[in-house]
Amino acid sequence: MTLKPGDVIVTGTPSGVGLARKPQLWMKDGDICEVEIDGIGILSNPIRDEAPARLARTA
């Protein structure tokens, strides 16, 4: 199979998802999510808390 720019690789949900664990485990600020494909490389994404929403100003 030849991958071309823009191709998306979907892997589904890995085993050990946080919801099913006892106690439940969720990704948090500072964690790193890595996906590796042999012969291609590693995609590494840092997990960061979402910035608080800004409230709209009213006149």
C-alpha positions in Angstrom: 0.0 0.0 0.0 1.3 3.4 -0.9 0.5 6.3 1.5 0.2 9.7 -0.1 0.1 13.2 1.5 -3.3 13.8 3.1 -4.0 10.1 3.7 -5.6 9.3 7.1 -4.7 6.2 9.0 -7.5 5.2 11.4 -6.6 2.7 14.1 -9.8 2.5 16.2 -9.9 2.4 19.9 -7.0 0.6 21.6 -7.6 -2.0 24.3 -7.5 -0.6 27.9 -9.6 2.5 27.3 -10.0 4.7 30.4 -13.7 4.3 30.8 -13.5 0.5 31.3 -10.6 0.6 33.8 -11.1 0.3 37.5 -10.4 3.0 38.7 -11.1 4.9 35.5 -8.0 6.6 33.9 -8.2 9.6 31.6 -5.6 11.5 29.7 -4.5 14.7 31.5 -2.5 17.9 31.0 1.2 16.9 30.4 0.5 13.4 29.0 1.9 12.5 25.6 -0.1 10.4 23.1 2.2 8.5 20.6 1.3 6.4 17.6 4.0 4.5 15.8 4.0 2.8 12.4 7.0 0.6 11.7 9.0 1.9 8.8 7.2 5.3 8.9 7.8 6.9 12.3 6.2 8.2 15.4 3.5 10.8 15.7 3.7 12.4 19.2 1.0 14.8 20.5 1.3 16.5 23.9 -2.0 16.7 25.8 -2.9 20.1 27.2 -5.9 21.4 29.1 -8.3 23.4 27.0 -8.1 27.1 27.6 -11.1 28.5 29.5 -13.8 29.9 27.3 -13.9 33.7 27.1 -17.2 35.2 28.1 -18.8 37.7 25.6 -19.0 41.2 26.8 -22.4 42.8 26.9 -23.1 46.5 26.5 
